[in-house]
Amino acid sequence: MTFLRRSLRMVASRRPWLTIGTLVLMWSDGTSWVSGVSHTPDLNAVVAPGAILALSEQDDPAYARTRHAYGQLPLHFEANRGQTDPQVDFLARGPGYTVFLTPNQTIFSLSSESPRARQWERPGKTLGSQRTGEPQQPAVLRMMLIGANPRAKVAAMKQLAGNVNYLRGNDPSRWRTDIPTYAEVTYKDVYPKIDVVYYGNQRELEYDFLLYPGSSPDAIRLRFDGADRIGIDDHGDLLLHTTVGVVRESKPRIYQTIEGGQQPIPGRYVLLSPSLVSFAVGEYDLARPLVIDPTLVYSTYLGRGGRDRGSAIAVDASGNAYVTGHTESVEFPTDSGTFDATFNGGFEDVFVTKVDASGSGFVYSTYLGGTDADAGWGIAVDGLGSAYVIGTTGSVDFPTGSGAFDAIFNGAGDVFVTKLDADGSAVLYSTYVGGSHIDHGRAIAVDAAGNAYVTGATLSADFPMTAGAFDTSFSGHFDAFVTKLNAAGSAIVYSTYLAGTPADPLPPEAVGAFGHGIALDVAGNAYVTGPTDSPDFPTTAGAFDTTFDGAIDTFVTKLDAAGATLAYSTYLGGSSEDHAQAIAVDAAGHAYVTGFTSADFPTTPGAFATTLKGLADAFVTKLNPVGSALVYSTYLGGISSDLPSGIAVDVSGIAYVTGTTISPDFPTTQRRSIPASTASSPSPRTPSLRSSMRPARCFCMRLISAAPTLTPVKELQSTPQATRT
């Protein structure tokens, strides 16, 4: 499965870890923008069923702010219920690391970062290209308590609301569900009359040595294995140099509690040998307990693990967020330096995490996967809180259920579609969808009856098709596909290719056609968008643009409810490269498309921006219900690159766009009230906005209720014509 692994990581490199930033809205006429972060006024109105706000790329400054917000969440220590090696009592995990706790050692598995993981690769441009080299093995750092009691009793405290589920492999008897999580773990009497307490947040691990009267700090000896070099800096911090970065142990905070207050005690680290560390402690009251509180900080590389990525998010009517992506398996490092995969399946798993509406904690985290690489790329949620996930798997034993449409792995890489129950602990259905070659699942939408509509791209000439579908013949290169699964996941209602003829000879970086986004209207028509380089991609008479315009064009296609005919299909683009990323549909059947583009993209008179400003600007385009004209079309961006990743629309026709920018002059605005039709009480946590942006910020994830806006420019004509600038 080497080719698939490389392909998965290539696609993954476009969707790094979860990003949080600034939201952008467009009024229904496309003339003015507002920006802000707040509470969603009406999630049913704003996020239609199946709508996906995908979270995407980042660069260092914005990512640092994201990591800060994420890093304040408490560490979640999972009780070991068979998901990892039995010598482990508890584990905690985050982007780029896993922490294993045992009575006499703490083990850190630290991920390396792929050089390509932070490139701004263009979706579709490198699809299917092989990446060189396998990922570097995670670094292992062991903190061993020399002379500690190997049978120290362990106690977990402060149980958290969220549970964890491991649904790995196709044998449900090996799944582990409803695993409790805790904010604090204590080992009693690791040394005589000395306890150690573990707690912290996503950025750092704190471990307090609690010394009772009659004990001595001299008993504590810490040996660090796995560090290339250990030193103490001028601030008194302990520096552990590893192959993936520097892990810092802050100067220990040492104190006694006296009359309700903390009395500081002088102290420091002592380096006894190249790998052995102890504590030097000043005078203190021997009749009172003493606390030695080091803090191990791993935020310098947090989230940069080469295989931890968040890809997409959906929001339910209560404001809970459902995130999917892929993460490293919990591979326990053995004493020999290898990794024990007995309990862990493949090296990459799909994760599905439900975050509560307040954003203060998770409801569940579920890991899906088999014995090879698995990645989640799209997610939707229904009215009952069931999550539907689509992605790509190379695992012959990916978890499937009885009665699934296809429970047998088909080829080099298959699409998977999985439906989880509201607790994330059970698979309601899970199925492969694919042929004998590589198949990528990218986006999913769900209708009111629970039917799932999926899109992506395939290299399989035998991808499952249905009689009477629009196109059942493979073109010869990557074809987009649109497939509708029934509510039980047991059968395909319809399935069709969507592509043109590939060039001959085929260029090495040819795209073919790739479904990046899918949305539904109330009649069950499916709207699909993505990039294509096919000059004869299927278009329809009377569509806005039936002529291929450049190197890569966006396509926007509306399939009828039976998947048999095209209600309309149009190109959308200029003479260079235009990559659609997402699509939404309003109640009247207008399609809203976003992506990124270069020069001479079609815009409309009076739109917010009608000229390209940077290297690659976002575009936001609204098509009329028959796909024959643009209601509005605008650039959105600054002097550098601006990459959108998601779009949604509310009942008033206001479009909500999310993505990432590295433009320091990305358009921002002063705060103002929005119309009563969409306004509600602002969140008390809403931050103030600034009228300028620093480089590498995200315009992003959270829909708003009260926001600033630019001064409106003139309104569009009632039937505007597209212009090419």
C-alpha positions in Angstrom: 0.0 0.0 0.0 3.0 2.3 -0.4 1.5 4.3 -3.2 -1.7 4.9 -1.3 0.1 6.0 1.8 2.0 8.5 -0.2 -1.1 9.7 -2.0 -3.0 10.1 1.3 -0.2 12.1 2.8 0.0 14.2 -0.4 -3.6 15.1 -0.1 -3.3 15.6 3.6 -0.6 18.2 3.2 -3.2 20.6 1.9 -5.3 20.4 5.0 -3.2 21.0 8.1 -4.5 21.0 11.6 -7.6 22.9 12.8 -7.5 26.7 12.3 -9.5 29.4 13.9 -9.6 33.0 12.7 -11.9 35.6 11.2 -15.2 35.1 9.5 -16.2 36.9 6.3 -19.8 37.5 5.2 -21.2 38.7 1.9 -24.6 40.4 1.7 -27.1 38.8 -0.6 -26.3 41.3 -3.4 -22.6 40.6 -3.3 -21.8 44.3 -2.6 -20.5 44.5 0.9 -18.6 42.5 3.4 -18.7 42.2 7.2 -16.2 40.4 9.4 -16.2 39.2 12.9 -16.4 36.3 15.4 -19.5 35.5 17.4 -22.3 33.2 18.2 -24.4 31.8 15.3 -27.8 33.4 15.2 -29.7 30.4 13.7 -27.7 27.4 12.8 -30.6 25.8 11.0 -30.8 28.8 8.8 -27.1 29.3 8.3 -25.8 25.8 8.0 -28.0 23.7 5.8 -28.0 19.9 6.4 -24.8 18.5 5.0 -23.1 21.9 4.7 -19.5 21.7 5.5 -17.3 24.5 6.8 -13.9 23.0 6.1 -10.9 24.2 8.1 -7.8 24.5 6.2 -4.2 25.8 5.7 -2.2 27.9 8.0 1.2 29.6 8.3 3.2 30.3 11.4 1.8 33.5 13.0 -1.9 32.5 12.6 -1.2 29.0 13.6 0.5 30.2 16.8 -2.7 32.0 17.8 -4.7 28.9 16.9 -2.4 26.7 19.0 -2.8 29.1 21.9 -6.6 28.8 21.9 -6.6 25.0 21.4 -3.8 24.7 24.0 -5.9 26.0 26.8 -8.1 22.9 26.8 -7.2 20.5 29.6 -5.3 17.4 28.9 -7.7 14.4 28.6 -6.2 11.4 30.2 -7.8 8.3 28.7 -8.0 5.2 30.9 -6.4 2.3 29.2 -9.2 -0.1 28.3 -7.2 -2.2 25.8 -6.5 0.5 23.2 -2.8 0.4 23.9 -0.1 -1.7 25.7 -1.3 -3.2 29.0 1.6 -1.7 30.9 0.1 1.8 30.3 -2.4 3.1 32.8 -3.4 6.3 31.1 -2.6 8.1 27.9 -3.2 11.6 26.6 -2.9 12.7 23.0 -2.9 15.8 20.9 -1.7 17.0 17.5 1.9 15.9 17.2 2.3 13.9 20.5 1.0 11.1 22.6 1.8 10.8 26.4 1.8 7.4 28.1 1.7 7.1 31.9 3.1 4.1 33.9 4.0 4.0 37.6 7.7 4.6 37.0 8.0 6.4 33.7 6.3 8.9 31.4 6.7 8.2 27.7 6.3 10.8 24.9 5.8 9.8 21.3 6.6 13.0 19.4 5.8 13.3 15.7 8.1 14.6 13.0 6.9 17.0 10.4 6.9 16.3 6.7 8.6 19.1 4.7 5.5 19.2 2.5 3.0 19.4 5.3 3.2 23.2 5.4 3.3 23.9 1.7 0.4 25.7 0.1 -0.2 23.0 -2.5 -3.0 23.5 -5.0 -5.8 21.0 -4.7 -6.0 18.9 -7.8 -2.7 20.1 -9.2 -0.6 17.3 -7.6 -3.4 14.8 -7.2 -2.1 11.2 -7.6 1.5 12.2 -7.7 3.8 10.1 -5.5 5.6 11.6 -2.6 9.1 10.5 -2.0 10.0 8.7 1.2 8.0 7.3 4.1 7.3 9.4 7.1 9.9 9.6 9.8 9.4 7.4 12.8 8.1 9.4 15.8 10.7 10.4 18.4 10.4 8.8 21.7 11.3 10.6 24.9 11.2 8.7 28.2 11.2 10.3 31.6 12.0 7.5 34.0 11.7 7.8 37.8 14.9 6.1 38.9 14.3 3.9 42.0 10.5 4.5 41.9 7.9 2.0 43.1 6.9 0.0 40.0 3.6 -1.0 41.8 2.6 2.5 42.8 -1.2 2.7 43.1 -2.8 5.0 40.5 -6.0 7.1 40.9 -7.7 9.2 38.3 -9.6 12.3 39.4 -11.8 15.1 37.9 -13.6 13.0 35.3 -14.4 14.9 32.2 -17.6 14.9 30.2 -16.1 13.5 27.0 -15.5 9.9 26.2 -13.2 8.2 23.7 -14.0 5.4 21.2 -11.7 3.2 19.2 -13.4 1.5 16.3 -10.5 -0.2 14.6 -10.6 -3.1 12.3 -13.7 -5.0 11.1 -14.0 -7.1 14.3 -16.3 -5.3 16.7 -15.1 -7.4 19.6 -11.9 -5.6 19.5 -13.4 -2.1 19.5 -13.1 -0.1 22.7 -15.9 2.4 23.4 -17.1 4.8 26.1 -13.6 5.1 27.5 -13.7 7.7 30.3 -11.3 10.7 30.4 -9.9 12.6 33.4 -8.1 15.9 34.0 -5.8 14.5 36.6 -3.9 11.3 37.4 -2.1 10.6 40.7 0.4 7.9 41.5 0.7 7.3 45.2 4.0 6.6 47.0 6.2 6.5 43.9 8.9 7.2 46.4 8.4 6.8 50.2 5.9 9.4 51.2 6.1 11.1 47.7 3.2 11.2 45.2 3.3 12.4 41.7 0.3 14.2 40.1 -0.1 14.6 36.3 -2.3 17.3 34.8 -2.0 20.2 32.3 -3.4 21.3 28.9 -2.7 20.7 25.3 0.5 22.7 25.3 2.2 21.5 28.4 2.2 18.7 31.0 2.6 19.5 34.6 3.6 16.8 37.1 3.7 17.8 40.7 5.8 15.9 43.2 4.0 16.1 46.5 6.4 15.4 49.4 4.8 14.6 52.7 6.7 15.2 56.0 9.3 12.5 56.5 10.3 12.4 52.8 13.3 13.8 51.0 13.7 15.6 47.6 17.0 13.7 47.3 15.0 10.6 46.6 13.8 11.9 43.2 16.0 11.1 40.2 14.8 11.6 36.7 16.5 9.9 33.7 15.6 11.1 30.2 16.2 8.6 27.4 15.7 9.6 23.8 17.1 13.1 24.0 20.1 13.8 21.8 21.3 16.4 24.3 20.2 17.8 27.7 21.1 21.1 29.1 20.0 23.9 31.5 19.7 27.4 30.2 20.3 30.7 31.8 16.7 30.8 33.0 17.0 27.5 34.8 14.9 25.6 32.3 15.8 22.1 31.4 16.2 21.7 27.6 15.7 18.3 26.0 16.9 18.3 22.4 15.1 15.6 20.3 15.0 14.8 16.6 11.7 16.7 16.2 12.5 19.8 18.3 13.3 21.0 21.8 11.2 20.0 24.7 11.5 22.5 27.5 11.0 21.7 31.2 10.4 25.1 32.9 12.4 25.9 36.0 10.6 24.0 38.8 8.2 26.0 40.9 8.7 24.8 44.5 6.4 25.9 47.3 4.6 25.1 50.5 1.0 26.0 51.3 1.0 28.1 54.5 -2.1 29.8 55.9 -3.9 29.4 52.5 -1.1 30.9 50.5 1.8 29.5 48.5 5.2 30.2 50.1 7.9 30.0 47.4 11.0 27.8 48.2 14.2 28.3 46.3 15.3 25.4 44.1 16.6 24.4 40.7 17.5 21.4 38.4 20.8 19.6 38.9 22.3 17.8 36.0 24.0 14.7 37.6 25.0 13.1 34.3 24.3 13.6 30.6 20.8 12.0 31.2 20.2 12.1 34.9 18.5 15.1 36.6 17.6 15.8 40.2 16.3 18.8 42.3 18.3 21.1 44.6 15.8 22.5 47.2 16.5 25.3 49.7 15.4 25.3 53.3 11.7 24.6 54.0 9.4 23.6 56.8 10.0 19.8 57.2 6.7 19.5 59.1 4.6 20.6 56.1 4.1 19.1 52.7 6.3 20.4 49.9 5.4 20.7 46.2 7.9 20.5 43.4 6.2 21.6 40.2 8.1 21.3 36.9 6.2 22.0 33.7 7.1 20.1 30.5 6.3 22.3 27.5 6.0 20.8 24.1 4.2 23.7 22.4 7.3 24.5 20.3 6.2 21.7 17.9 2.6 21.2 19.0 0.4 20.3 16.1 3.2 20.1 13.6 3.2 16.3 13.7 3.6 15.2 10.1 0.4 13.1 10.2 -2.1 15.0 12.4 -4.5 17.0 10.3 -8.1 18.4 10.7 -10.0 18.5 7.4 -13.6 19.5 7.8 -16.2 20.6 10.2 -20.0 20.5 10.4 -22.3 22.1 12.9 -25.6 20.8 14.3 -28.7 22.8 15.3 -27.5 23.1 18.9 -24.2 24.6 17.9 -22.1 21.5 18.5 -19.2 21.1 16.1 -18.1 17.9 14.5 -14.6 17.7 13.2 -12.9 15.1 11.1 -9.4 14.5 9.8 -6.6 12.0 10.4 -4.2 11.4 13.2 -1.4 9.1 14.2 -2.4 5.8 15.8 -1.6 5.3 19.5 1.6 3.4 18.7 3.2 2.4 22.0 7.0 2.7 21.9 8.7 -0.5 23.2 11.9 -0.6 25.1 13.8 -1.6 22.0 12.7 1.6 20.3 10.2 0.1 17.9 6.5 0.7 18.0 4.0 -1.9 19.1 1.1 -1.9 16.6 -0.7 -4.9 18.3 -3.4 -2.7 19.6 -3.3 0.2 17.2 -3.9 -0.9 13.6 -2.5 1.4 10.9 -0.1 4.3 11.3 -2.9 6.9 10.5 -6.5 6.8 11.7 -9.5 8.8 11.0 -10.7 10.9 13.9 -14.2 12.3 14.5 -14.4 14.7 17.4 -17.6 16.4 18.7 -17.0 19.7 20.5 -19.7 21.2 22.6 -21.4 24.4 21.6 -19.4 26.5 24.1 -16.1 25.3 22.7 -14.9 24.4 26.2 -14.6 20.7 25.8 -15.3 17.7 23.7 -18.3 15.4 23.8 -16.6 12.5 22.2 -13.5 11.6 20.2 -13.8 8.5 18.0 -10.9 6.9 16.1 -11.6 4.8 13.0 -9.2 2.8 11.0 -7.6 -0.4 10.0 -4.1 -1.8 9.4 -3.1 0.9 6.8 -3.5 4.6 6.2 -7.0 6.1 6.7 -8.0 9.8 6.3 -11.2 11.6 6.9 -11.9 14.5 4.5 -15.6 15.4 4.8 -18.3 15.4 7.4 -22.0 16.1 7.7 -24.5 15.8 10.5 -28.2 15.0 10.5 -31.0 16.2 12.8 -30.4 13.4 15.3 -26.8 14.2 15.8 -25.4 11.3 13.8 -22.2 12.1 12.0 -21.5 11.0 8.4 -17.9 10.9 7.4 -16.2 10.4 4.1 -12.6 9.8 3.3 -10.0 7.5 1.8 -8.7 4.2 3.2 -5.9 1.8 2.3 -7.1 -0.7 5.0 -8.4 -4.1 4.0 -10.0 -4.3 7.5 -11.5 -0.8 7.7 -14.5 -1.1 10.1 -17.6 -2.0 8.1 -21.0 -3.3 9.2 -23.3 -6.1 8.3 -25.5 -5.1 5.4 -23.1 -2.5 4.1 -23.1 -1.8 0.4 -19.6 -3.1 0.1 -17.7 -4.7 3.0 -14.7 -5.8 0.8 -11.7 -3.7 0.0 -11.4 -3.2 -3.7 -8.0 -1.9 -4.7 -5.2 0.5 -4.1 -7.4 2.9 -2.1 -11.1 3.0 -1.5 -13.6 5.7 -0.5 -15.2 5.0 2.8 -18.5 6.4 4.1 -19.3 5.9 7.8 -22.3 6.9 9.9 -21.8 7.2 13.6 -24.5 7.3 16.3 -25.0 10.4 18.3 -22.6 9.2 21.0 -19.8 8.4 18.5 -19.5 5.0 20.0 -21.3 2.8 17.4 -21.2 2.4 13.7 -24.7 2.7 12.3 -23.2 1.8 8.9 -19.9 1.8 7.2 -19.0 0.9 3.7 -16.3 0.9 1.1 -17.1 2.6 -2.2 -14.5 2.1 -4.9 -12.9 0.2 -7.7 -9.6 -1.5 -8.4 -7.5 1.7 -8.5 -7.2 4.8 -6.3 -10.4 6.4 -5.2 -10.5 9.6 -3.1 -13.6 10.6 -1.1 -13.7 14.4 -0.5 -17.1 15.8 0.4 -20.5 14.6 1.7 -24.0 16.0 2.2 -27.0 14.4 3.8 -30.7 15.0 3.0 -33.6 15.0 5.4 -34.3 11.2 4.8 -30.7 10.3 5.7 -29.5 9.6 2.2 -25.8 10.5 1.8 -24.4 12.2 -1.3 -20.7 11.9 -1.8 -18.1 13.2 -4.3 -14.4 13.0 -4.9 -12.3 11.6 -7.7 -11.4 8.1 -8.9 -8.9 6.4 -11.2 -11.0 3.3 -11.3 -12.6 2.2 -14.5 -14.8 -0.1 -12.4 -15.9 2.4 -9.8 -19.5 1.4 -9.0 -22.0 2.9 -11.4 -25.7 2.5 -11.7 -27.9 1.9 -14.8 -29.4 5.1 -16.1 -26.9 7.4 -14.4 -25.7 10.4 -16.3 -22.3 8.9 -17.3 -21.2 5.4 -16.6 -18.0 5.4 -18.8 -14.6 6.1 -17.3 -12.6 8.8 -19.1 -9.2 7.4 -18.6 -7.8 9.7 -15.9 -9.1 11.1 -12.6 -12.9 11.4 -12.9 -15.1 13.2 -10.5 -17.9 11.0 -9.2 -21.2 11.7 -7.5 -22.8 8.8 -5.6 -26.0 8.7 -3.6 -26.2 6.1 -0.8 -29.5 5.1 0.8 -30.2 5.8 4.4 -29.1 2.4 5.5 -25.8 2.5 3.6 -26.8 -0.8 2.1 -27.2 0.3 -1.5 -26.4 2.9 -4.1 -29.3 4.9 -5.3 -27.3 6.3 -8.1 -23.7 6.8 -9.1 -22.2 8.6 -12.0 -18.8 9.8 -13.3 -18.5 13.5 -14.1 -15.5 14.3 -16.3 -14.3 15.1 -19.8 -11.6 13.5 -22.0 -8.0 13.6 -20.7 -5.3 15.1 -22.9 -3.2 12.7 -25.0 -0.4 12.5 -24.1 -1.4 13.0 -20.5 0.6 15.8 -18.8 2.4 14.7 -15.6 0.4 17.2 -13.5 -3.0 16.6 -15.2 -6.0 17.1 -12.9 -8.8 15.4 -14.8 -11.9 16.4 -12.7 -12.1 16.4 -8.9 -15.3 16.8 -6.8 -14.3 19.2 -4.0 -17.8 20.2 -2.7 -21.3 19.0 -2.8 -24.6 20.5 -1.6 -28.3 19.7 -1.9 -31.6 21.5 -2.5 -34.9 20.5 -1.0 -35.8 18.6 -4.2 -32.8 16.3 -3.8 -30.8 17.9 -6.7 -27.1 17.7 -6.1 -24.8 20.6 -6.8 -21.1 19.7 -7.3 -18.1 21.8 -7.8 -14.3 21.3 -8.2 -11.4 21.9 -10.6 -11.0 20.4 -14.1 -8.5 20.6 -16.9 -10.8 18.9 -19.4 -11.6 21.0 -22.4 -14.7 18.9 -23.1 -16.1 18.6 -19.5 -19.8 18.1 -19.9 -21.7 21.4 -20.0 -25.3 22.2 -20.9 -26.9 24.5 -23.5 -27.6 27.9 -22.1 -25.2 27.5 -19.2 -23.2 30.6 -18.2 -19.9 29.4 -19.8 -19.7 26.3 -22.0 -16.1 27.0 -23.2 -13.0 25.9 -21.4 -11.1 29.0 -20.4 -7.6 28.2 -19.2 -5.2 25.7 -17.6 -7.7 24.7 -14.9 -11.3 25.8 -14.6 -13.8 25.4 -11.9 -16.9 23.4 -12.9 -20.4 23.9 -11.3 -22.8 21.1 -12.1 -26.4 20.5 -10.9 -27.5 16.9 -11.2 -31.2 16.0 -11.1 -32.6 14.0 -8.2 -32.3 10.8 -10.1 -28.6 11.4 -11.0 -29.6 10.8 -14.6 -29.4 14.2 -16.3 -27.6 17.5 -15.8 -30.0 20.3 -14.9 -27.1 22.5 -15.8 -23.3 22.4 -15.9 -21.0 25.3 -16.5 -17.3 26.2 -16.5 -16.3 29.1 -14.2 -12.9 30.6 -14.7 -10.3 32.7 -16.4 -7.3 32.0 -18.5 -5.1 30.6 -15.7 -6.0 28.3 -12.8 -9.3 28.4 -10.9 -9.9 25.9 -8.1 -13.3 25.6 -6.5 -13.3 24.4 -2.9 -16.9 24.4 -1.7 -20.5 25.0 -2.6 -23.7 25.9 -0.9 -27.3 26.3 -2.1 -30.1 28.5 -0.9 -33.9 27.8 -0.8 -34.4 29.4 -4.2 -31.8 27.2 -5.9 -29.0 29.8 -6.2 -25.6 28.1 -6.0 -22.8 29.8 -4.0 -19.3 28.7 -4.9 -15.9 29.7 -3.4 -12.4 28.8 -4.4 -9.2 30.6 -5.4 -8.2 32.0 -8.8 -5.8 34.3 -10.6 -6.3 36.9 -13.3 -9.5 37.6 -15.5 -11.9 35.5 -13.4 -15.5 36.5 -14.3 -16.8 39.2 -12.0 -20.0 41.3 -12.0 -20.4 45.1 -12.1 -20.7 46.6 -8.6 -19.3 43.5 -6.9 -17.0 44.0 -3.9 -13.8 43.6 -5.9 -13.6 43.1 -9.6 -9.8 43.0 -10.1 -7.2 40.6 -8.9 -5.1 42.0 -6.1 -2.7 39.3 -5.1 -1.0 36.1 -6.2 -4.1 34.1 -5.7 -7.3 35.6 -4.6 -10.4 33.9 -3.2 -13.5 34.2 -5.3 -17.2 34.1 -4.3 -19.7 33.5 -7.0 -23.5 33.3 -6.9 -25.2 31.6 -9.9 -28.8 32.0 -10.7 -31.1 28.9 -10.3 -30.7 27.7 -13.9 -27.0 28.2 -14.0 -27.2 30.6 -16.9 -25.9 33.8 -15.3 -24.0 35.2 -12.4 -26.0 37.0 -9.8 -22.8 38.3 -8.4 -19.1 37.3 -8.6 -16.3 38.9 -6.7 -12.7 38.6 -5.8 -11.7 38.6 -2.1 -8.2 39.0 -1.1 -5.1 41.1 -0.5 -1.6 41.4 -2.1 -0.5 37.8 -1.4 -2.4 34.5 -1.3 -6.0 34.0 0.0 -7.4 30.4 0.0 -11.0 29.8 1.0 -12.1 26.4 2.2 -15.8 26.5 3.1 -19.0 28.4 2.4 -22.5 28.5 3.8 -25.6 30.6 3.2 -28.4 31.7 5.5 -32.1 32.3 4.8 -31.4 36.0 3.9 -28.9 35.0 1.2 -25.9 36.1 3.2 -22.9 34.0 2.3 -20.4 32.9 5.0 -16.9 32.1 3.8 -14.0 30.6 5.6 -10.4 30.1 4.7 -6.8 31.3 5.1 -4.9 34.4 4.1 -1.3 35.4 4.1 -2.2 38.9 2.8 -1.4 41.6 5.4 -4.0 43.8 3.7 -6.8 41.3 3.6 -10.1 43.4 3.7 -11.4 43.9 7.2 -14.0 46.2 8.5 -15.3 48.2 11.5 -18.0 46.7 13.6 -21.7 47.5 12.8 -25.1 45.9 13.4 -26.4 43.5 10.8 -30.0 43.3 9.6 -32.6 42.2 12.1 -33.4 39.2 9.9 -30.1 37.7 10.9 -29.2 39.4 14.1 -29.4 38.0 17.6 -27.6 38.7 20.9 -23.9 38.6 20.4 -21.8 36.2 22.3 -20.3 37.6 25.5 -17.0 36.0 24.4 -16.9 37.9 21.0 -13.5 39.6 20.7 -13.1 43.1 19.5 -11.9 43.3 15.9 -9.1 45.2 14.4 -9.2 47.0 11.0 -6.0 45.4 9.8 -4.6 41.9 9.6 -1.1 40.6 10.2 0.3 38.0 7.7 -0.9 34.4 7.8 -4.3 34.8 9.4 -7.4 32.7 8.9 -10.7 34.0 7.9 -12.7 31.3 9.5 -14.7 29.1 11.4 -17.5 30.6 13.5 -20.7 32.0 12.1 -21.7 35.3 13.6 -24.7 37.2 15.1 -23.4 40.7 15.3 -20.6 42.0 13.0 -18.9 44.9 11.5 -19.2 45.8 7.9 -17.6 47.9 5.2 -19.5 50.9 3.8 -21.7 49.4 1.1 -20.8 50.1 -2.5 -23.4 50.5 -5.2 -25.9 47.7 -5.6 -25.8 45.3 -8.5 -28.2 45.7 -11.4 -31.1 43.3 -11.2 -29.8 41.2 -14.1 -26.1 41.8 -14.1 -23.8 40.5 -16.9 -20.5 38.9 -16.1 -17.4 40.8 -17.0 -13.9 39.6 -17.5 -11.4 42.1 -16.1 
